[in-house]
Amino acid sequence: MLRLHGLASVLTLLLVAGPALAADTSSDTPAAATPDLASIRTQIKAEDYKAAIAALQPLADSGSKDPDVYNLLGYSLRKSGDRKTAQTFYEKALAIDPTHKGTLEYQGELFIENGDLPKAQQNLAALVKLCPGGCEEREDLEKALAHAAKPK
């Protein structure tokens, strides 16, 4: 009986704690295919996009099957000013996982930066379907679209 209670406590803790997913994380990616991107995320958070690109490029060149690699590379390139190449990597991420919320958000932001609000709205529509109750990616893209639609 005590063993069962302990197991139930552990399972409850796991369900409550759950994994914290960043905007670039796909929960559908098999763990074996997921490289450790923690140090790269730290570089991105510090806005050291050059270092992040240098770390991500070999992973992309090796044919990674992790959409986060391509999403983070696209994000870093976009933030560095290379929008055209960023789009290529967002497309690769979505080819692996068409429902990758982080990529849909970041690609939508790229569309906004390029003045293509209809495409950004398509990405938002996909996020609305994926997150009917709301999610960070959807909210961020909604805010970016609202800001872009304001008269200047």
Protein Blocks (a to p, Z undefined) as FASTA:
>chain_A
ZZmmmmmmmmmmmmmnopcddfkbcfkbcfklpccfklmmmmmmnopaklmmmmmmmmmm
nopabfklmmmmmmmmmmnopamlmmmmmmmmmmmmmmlmklmmmmmmmmmmnopaklmm
mmmmmmmmmmmnopfklmmmmmmmmmmmpcZZ
